[in-house]
């Protein structure tokens, strides 16, 4: 659990973020797609590229992310 781009090192924070992610996934399953409001306030990933990992991921710069500062390079988390 050393993926500092996503979960970090603090166990309490890892649990909090994992629960938020699970809530988001549950919402998407129930609704079938993000709401217009969710899409309107969603962060943007600019200058993205597909990067080589054990599984495919996107890398790019964030804009409007609720936790990460703007123009920060990130790699998306592994969905599996």
C-alpha positions as a LaTeX table, in Angstrom:
\begin{tabular}{lrrr}
\hline
Residue & $x$ (\AA) & $y$ (\AA) & $z$ (\AA) \\
\hline
Unk1 & 0.00 & 0.00 & 0.00 \\
Unk2 & 2.71 & 2.44 & $-0.96$ \\
Unk3 & 0.89 & 4.19 & $-3.80$ \\
Unk4 & 1.44 & 7.73 & $-2.54$ \\
Unk5 & $-0.39$ & 9.19 & $-5.53$ \\
Unk6 & $-3.65$ & 7.70 & $-4.34$ \\
Unk7 & $-3.87$ & 6.28 & $-0.85$ \\
Unk8 & $-0.88$ & 7.59 & 1.07 \\
Unk9 & 0.69 & 6.06 & 4.19 \\
Unk10 & $-1.71$ & 6.97 & 7.00 \\
Unk11 & $-4.00$ & 3.97 & 7.71 \\
Unk12 & $-6.86$ & 6.18 & 8.92 \\
Unk13 & $-6.66$ & 8.27 & 5.73 \\
Unk14 & $-6.45$ & 5.13 & 3.58 \\
Unk15 & $-9.66$ & 3.82 & 5.16 \\
Unk16 & $-11.41$ & 7.18 & 4.73 \\
Unk17 & $-10.45$ & 7.45 & 1.06 \\
Unk18 & $-11.32$ & 3.82 & 0.34 \\
Unk19 & $-14.80$ & 4.35 & 1.82 \\
Unk20 & $-15.29$ & 7.49 & $-0.27$ \\
Unk21 & $-14.25$ & 5.54 & $-3.37$ \\
Unk22 & $-16.65$ & 2.70 & $-2.49$ \\
Unk23 & $-19.47$ & 5.25 & $-2.02$ \\
Unk24 & $-18.70$ & 6.77 & $-5.43$ \\
Unk25 & $-18.72$ & 3.35 & $-7.10$ \\
Unk26 & $-21.99$ & 2.41 & $-5.40$ \\
Unk27 & $-23.54$ & 5.70 & $-6.60$ \\
Unk28 & $-22.40$ & 5.05 & $-10.18$ \\
Unk29 & $-23.81$ & 1.50 & $-10.12$ \\
Unk30 & $-27.16$ & 2.78 & $-8.83$ \\
Unk31 & $-27.41$ & 5.76 & $-11.19$ \\
Unk32 & $-25.76$ & 4.22 & $-14.25$ \\
Unk33 & $-23.73$ & 7.35 & $-14.97$ \\
Unk34 & $-22.47$ & 10.48 & $-13.18$ \\
Unk35 & $-25.11$ & 13.16 & $-12.68$ \\
Unk36 & $-24.90$ & 16.39 & $-14.65$ \\
Unk37 & $-23.96$ & 18.13 & $-11.39$ \\
Unk38 & $-21.17$ & 15.60 & $-10.76$ \\
Unk39 & $-19.84$ & 16.11 & $-14.28$ \\
Unk40 & $-20.10$ & 19.89 & $-13.97$ \\
Unk41 & $-17.95$ & 19.95 & $-10.83$ \\
Unk42 & $-15.59$ & 17.07 & $-11.70$ \\
Unk43 & $-11.84$ & 17.67 & $-11.81$ \\
Unk44 & $-10.21$ & 17.69 & $-15.24$ \\
Unk45 & $-7.20$ & 15.63 & $-16.28$ \\
Unk46 & $-5.25$ & 17.64 & $-18.86$ \\
Unk47 & $-2.30$ & 16.56 & $-20.98$ \\
Unk48 & $-3.03$ & 12.91 & $-20.22$ \\
Unk49 & $-1.23$ & 9.92 & $-21.68$ \\
Unk50 & $-1.55$ & 6.18 & $-21.22$ \\
Unk51 & 1.37 & 4.91 & $-19.16$ \\
Unk52 & 2.83 & 1.42 & $-18.78$ \\
Unk53 & 1.97 & $-0.31$ & $-15.52$ \\
Unk54 & 0.94 & $-3.80$ & $-14.57$ \\
Unk55 & $-2.51$ & $-2.55$ & $-15.60$ \\
Unk56 & $-3.41$ & 0.37 & $-17.89$ \\
Unk57 & $-3.72$ & 3.80 & $-16.29$ \\
Unk58 & $-3.87$ & 7.45 & $-17.27$ \\
Unk59 & $-1.27$ & 10.05 & $-16.32$ \\
Unk60 & $-1.71$ & 13.79 & $-16.65$ \\
Unk61 & $-2.16$ & 17.12 & $-14.85$ \\
Unk62 & $-5.09$ & 17.77 & $-12.53$ \\
Unk63 & $-7.39$ & 20.79 & $-12.63$ \\
Unk64 & $-10.19$ & 21.32 & $-10.13$ \\
Unk65 & $-9.50$ & 18.20 & $-8.05$ \\
Unk66 & $-10.95$ & 18.52 & $-4.52$ \\
Unk67 & $-7.75$ & 17.29 & $-2.83$ \\
Unk68 & $-4.87$ & 17.65 & $-5.30$ \\
Unk69 & $-3.53$ & 21.06 & $-6.31$ \\
Unk70 & $-4.00$ & 22.22 & $-9.91$ \\
Unk71 & $-1.44$ & 21.24 & $-12.53$ \\
Unk72 & $-0.08$ & 18.43 & $-10.33$ \\
Unk73 & 1.14 & 15.40 & $-12.29$ \\
Unk74 & $-0.79$ & 12.26 & $-11.33$ \\
Unk75 & $-1.29$ & 8.66 & $-12.38$ \\
Unk76 & $-4.76$ & 7.20 & $-11.94$ \\
Unk77 & $-5.22$ & 4.39 & $-9.46$ \\
Unk78 & $-5.54$ & 0.72 & $-10.33$ \\
Unk79 & $-9.23$ & $-0.17$ & $-10.60$ \\
Unk80 & $-8.60$ & $-3.79$ & $-9.62$ \\
\hline
\end{tabular}
